Amino acid sequence: MAGTDKKCPKCGNSFQCFGEEDCWCEKYQILQKDFLRITQDYSDCLCPMCLKEYTSE
């Protein structure tokens, strides 16, 4: 499956998005409060490095 080239709105890095259900980001566990903060603060997906900052491990 081909991904969509995106630019992270937080840091400016380029990355690929593979859609809502098959994307790499689905493996990250993010608390609901952090997910809501991300959607309020940013207009698009975050890159792997930035998204990892919000994970609950």
N, C-alpha and C positions, 0 to 999 in steps of 0.2 A: 504494500500500500504506500502510495506517495504522500509525503507530508507537505504541509504548507509552510513556506518560509515566513518567519515572523521576527520582529525586533522587540526585545524586552522593553516595556515602558519604564521599568525601574532602573536598569543599568545600561541599556542600549545594545547589549549583545544580541547577535543573530542566533536563531535556533529554529528547529522544525516542530510543528504541531501536527499530530496525526488524528485529530478529531476527539470528540468527547468520550468515546468508549474505548478506543484502541490506542490512546496516547500514553507516552512514557509517564506523564504526570499522574496517571491513575494509581501508580504504585506508592505515591506519597500519602501518608496519613496526616491530615490537617484538621485541627479542631475547628468546629463550626464558627466560633468567634473570630478565628484567624482568617477563615475563608471569607467571611463577611467583610472583614477589614480589607482584604485583598481586592474584592470586587468593588468596594467603595473607593479605594485609593487609586486603582489602575483600570484603564479602559480595555485592556487585553491580557492575554496569558503572560505569565512570567517565565523566564528562562529557568533551566534546571538549577543553576546556582542560586538564584534569588528565591525560587520556590522552596528550596531546601531550608532556607532560613525560617520558614513557617511550619516545618514538620514537627510532629510530636513523636519522638522515637521511644 
